[in-house]
Amino acid sequence: MSRQDQFRVCVQCNRTFKFGKHEQERYESMGFDPPLRCPECRKNKQKTKTENKWAPRQRRSQKNWDLEDY
């Protein structure tokens, strides 16, 4: 099947980006859906995701359990 370059609109920044035929083949071979974000927004999203992975987690407030309440 002959593919052609597609021009898509990023859902995050509304810029138009090219989704090339080689990129389309690569996405299809890996079973991925076509991208919704431009390469720059994808890179920023991945960077944020990685930074949040290593950020310290906030502890939930711990309740003071009294045995007398039971």
Backbone as a chain_set.jsonl record, in Angstrom:
{"seq": "MSRQDQFRVCVQCNRTFKFGKHEQERYESMGFDPPLRCPECRKNKQKTKTENKWAPRQRRSQKNWDLEDY", "coords": {"N": [[0.848, -1.178, 0.0], [0.626, 2.13, -0.908], [1.786, 4.862, 0.761], [1.203, 8.263, 1.771], [2.574, 11.4, 2.821], [1.134, 12.8, 5.722], [-0.56, 15.62, 7.029], [-1.073, 16.735, 10.163], [-2.95, 18.078, 12.972], [-1.835, 19.227, 16.015], [-3.109, 18.245, 19.159], [-2.511, 19.547, 21.46], [-1.002, 21.981, 21.104], [-2.054, 23.033, 18.818], [-0.646, 23.316, 16.431], [0.319, 22.578, 13.059], [1.693, 19.53, 11.959], [3.955, 17.324, 10.242], [3.29, 14.021, 9.425], [5.065, 11.671, 8.383], [5.415, 9.238, 5.659], [7.195, 7.142, 6.229], [7.296, 7.246, 8.968], [4.634, 6.628, 9.5], [4.56, 3.947, 8.672], [6.288, 2.847, 10.547], [4.895, 3.324, 12.969], [2.612, 1.773, 12.481], [3.749, -0.786, 12.261], [4.494, -1.246, 14.86], [2.09, -1.33, 16.07], [0.878, 0.958, 16.995], [-1.376, 3.746, 17.405], [-1.918, 6.575, 15.207], [-0.025, 9.577, 15.941], [-1.234, 12.095, 18.198], [-0.137, 14.381, 19.059], [2.32, 16.906, 18.238], [5.833, 16.437, 17.369], [7.389, 18.006, 19.164], [5.657, 18.527, 21.362], [5.188, 15.879, 22.123], [7.727, 15.17, 22.995], [8.03, 16.959, 25.168], [5.955, 16.039, 26.792], [6.84, 13.447, 27.408], [9.163, 14.086, 28.799], [8.123, 15.41, 31.05], [6.664, 13.321, 32.134], [8.719, 11.554, 32.848], [10.103, 13.108, 34.731], [8.166, 13.34, 36.732], [8.022, 10.727, 37.528], [10.225, 10.28, 39.13], [9.857, 12.046, 41.158], [9.355, 12.813, 44.611], [6.869, 11.044, 46.376], [3.813, 12.195, 47.771], [2.795, 11.716, 51.043], [-0.088, 10.128, 52.272], [-2.373, 11.447, 54.652], [-1.871, 10.23, 57.86], [-3.853, 8.335, 59.985], [-4.477, 8.541, 63.431], [-4.68, 5.818, 65.265], [-6.535, 4.723, 67.922], [-6.635, 2.241, 70.282], [-8.566, 2.214, 72.16], [-10.866, 3.061, 70.995], [-12.093, 0.892, 69.949]], "CA": [[0.0, 0.0, 0.0], [1.421, 3.343, -1.025], [1.411, 5.888, 1.743], [1.601, 9.638, 1.493], [2.738, 12.204, 4.026], [-0.094, 13.405, 6.252], [-0.375, 16.791, 7.871], [-2.014, 16.619, 11.282], [-2.978, 19.209, 13.895], [-1.533, 18.817, 17.392], [-4.22, 18.502, 20.08], [-2.042, 20.336, 22.589], [-0.581, 23.338, 20.74], [-2.786, 23.382, 17.597], [0.233, 23.517, 15.276], [0.3, 21.52, 12.066], [2.956, 18.806, 11.848], [3.98, 16.303, 9.199], [3.365, 12.614, 9.825], [5.614, 11.124, 7.155], [5.052, 7.871, 5.298], [8.064, 6.196, 6.948], [6.83, 7.276, 10.354], [3.365, 5.895, 9.503], [4.886, 2.523, 8.609], [6.883, 2.458, 11.832], [3.82, 3.278, 13.959], [1.755, 0.629, 12.188], [4.473, -2.033, 12.559], [4.526, -1.423, 16.316], [0.717, -1.425, 16.552], [0.483, 2.218, 17.62], [-2.265, 4.667, 16.698], [-1.198, 7.78, 14.764], [0.16, 10.525, 17.047], [-2.145, 13.232, 18.332], [0.694, 15.546, 19.404], [3.479, 17.155, 17.389], [7.049, 15.899, 17.99], [7.829, 18.83, 20.296], [4.767, 18.272, 22.503], [5.45, 14.506, 22.567], [8.986, 15.2, 23.749], [7.757, 17.627, 26.45], [5.118, 15.152, 27.609], [7.704, 12.371, 27.907], [10.065, 14.678, 29.792], [7.327, 15.64, 32.256], [6.331, 12.008, 32.671], [9.936, 11.035, 33.471], [10.388, 13.909, 35.93], [7.187, 12.988, 37.763], [8.296, 9.37, 37.995], [11.253, 10.312, 40.175], [9.495, 13.021, 42.19], [8.916, 12.14, 45.839], [5.422, 10.944, 46.528], [3.262, 12.791, 48.977], [2.161, 10.713, 51.9], [-1.456, 10.379, 52.702], [-2.397, 11.733, 56.082], [-2.019, 9.008, 58.641], [-4.804, 8.471, 61.078], [-4.023, 8.022, 64.719], [-5.606, 4.786, 65.691], [-6.579, 4.428, 69.351], [-7.259, 0.951, 70.557], [-9.712, 2.421, 73.048], [-12.063, 3.317, 70.182], [-12.685, -0.363, 69.473]], "C": [[0.892, 1.239, 0.0], [0.91, 4.406, -0.061], [1.873, 7.251, 1.265], [1.754, 10.363, 2.819], [1.39, 12.801, 4.427], [0.295, 14.631, 7.048], [-1.484, 16.776, 8.904], [-1.925, 17.856, 12.16], [-2.794, 18.679, 15.311], [-2.696, 19.187, 18.304], [-3.809, 19.402, 21.245], [-1.734, 21.781, 22.205], [-1.256, 23.858, 19.467], [-1.903, 23.727, 16.406], [0.104, 22.329, 14.336], [1.674, 20.865, 12.025], [2.824, 17.709, 10.806], [4.148, 14.923, 9.828], [3.746, 11.862, 8.56], [5.267, 9.667, 6.912], [5.923, 6.835, 6.004], [7.662, 6.106, 8.419], [5.51, 6.505, 10.48], [3.616, 4.387, 9.501], [5.446, 2.023, 9.929], [5.807, 2.338, 12.907], [2.943, 2.046, 13.747], [2.445, -0.688, 12.532], [4.542, -2.313, 14.056], [3.126, -1.513, 16.907], [0.223, -0.172, 17.244], [-0.53, 2.959, 16.764], [-1.446, 5.863, 16.226], [-1.098, 8.797, 15.909], [-0.871, 11.648, 17.018], [-1.386, 14.522, 18.604], [1.852, 15.672, 18.422], [4.73, 16.617, 18.096], [7.514, 16.693, 19.213], [6.968, 18.576, 21.537], [4.933, 16.847, 23.028], [6.7, 14.453, 23.43], [8.775, 15.838, 25.123], [6.919, 16.749, 27.364], [5.96, 14.032, 28.214], [8.642, 12.888, 28.994], [9.332, 14.889, 31.112], [6.989, 14.321, 32.931], [7.525, 11.412, 33.415], [10.257, 11.79, 34.755], [9.434, 13.547, 37.056], [7.433, 11.599, 38.332], [9.261, 9.379, 39.169], [10.958, 11.333, 41.264], [9.035, 12.274, 43.439], [7.395, 12.146, 45.939], [4.987, 11.6, 47.827], [2.558, 11.701, 49.776], [0.737, 11.116, 52.201], [-1.427, 10.654, 54.195], [-2.664, 10.439, 56.841], [-2.962, 9.272, 59.804], [-4.165, 7.918, 62.346], [-5.07, 7.044, 65.224], [-5.46, 4.551, 67.196], [-7.262, 3.087, 69.545], [-8.476, 1.095, 71.435], [-10.996, 2.648, 72.255], [-12.756, 2.033, 69.762], [-13.192, -1.197, 70.606]], "O": [[1.802, 1.364, 0.82], [-0.261, 4.784, -0.087], [2.802, 7.373, 0.467], [1.14, 9.989, 3.818], [0.613, 13.245, 3.582], [1.358, 14.67, 7.668], [-2.669, 16.802, 8.574], [-0.943, 18.597, 12.102], [-3.518, 17.784, 15.746], [-3.213, 20.303, 18.238], [-4.665, 19.956, 21.936], [-2.154, 22.708, 22.898], [-1.044, 25.009, 19.085], [-2.368, 24.367, 15.463], [-0.184, 21.212, 14.766], [2.697, 21.549, 12.052], [1.727, 17.228, 10.524], [5.034, 14.7, 10.652], [2.889, 11.467, 7.769], [4.876, 8.947, 7.831], [5.437, 5.757, 6.345], [7.687, 5.036, 9.026], [5.299, 5.804, 11.469], [2.968, 3.641, 10.235], [5.126, 0.922, 10.376], [5.795, 1.373, 13.671], [2.576, 1.362, 14.702], [1.803, -1.608, 13.04], [4.636, -3.466, 14.477], [2.976, -1.746, 18.106], [-0.747, -0.224, 18.001], [-0.542, 2.817, 15.541], [-0.386, 6.141, 16.787], [-1.992, 8.867, 16.753], [-1.313, 12.086, 15.956], [-1.912, 15.617, 18.407], [2.307, 14.683, 17.848], [4.691, 16.366, 19.301], [7.982, 16.107, 20.189], [7.497, 18.427, 22.639], [4.833, 16.617, 24.233], [6.732, 13.781, 24.461], [9.272, 15.329, 26.127], [7.143, 16.715, 28.574], [5.813, 13.705, 29.392], [8.885, 12.205, 29.99], [9.868, 14.578, 32.176], [7.025, 14.216, 34.157], [7.362, 10.832, 34.488], [10.64, 11.182, 35.754], [9.847, 13.455, 38.213], [7.093, 11.324, 39.483], [9.13, 8.578, 40.094], [11.741, 11.47, 42.204], [8.4, 11.225, 43.339], [6.736, 13.136, 45.621], [5.691, 11.564, 48.836], [1.822, 10.88, 49.229], [0.416, 12.294, 52.36], [-0.561, 10.154, 54.913], [-3.562, 9.668, 56.502], [-2.873, 10.285, 60.497], [-3.411, 6.946, 62.311], [-6.194, 7.418, 65.56], [-4.376, 4.217, 67.675], [-8.349, 2.848, 69.018], [-9.332, 0.211, 71.466], [-12.093, 2.452, 72.78], [-13.884, 2.072, 69.272], [-13.72, -2.287, 70.383]]}, "num_chains": 1, "name": "protein.A"}
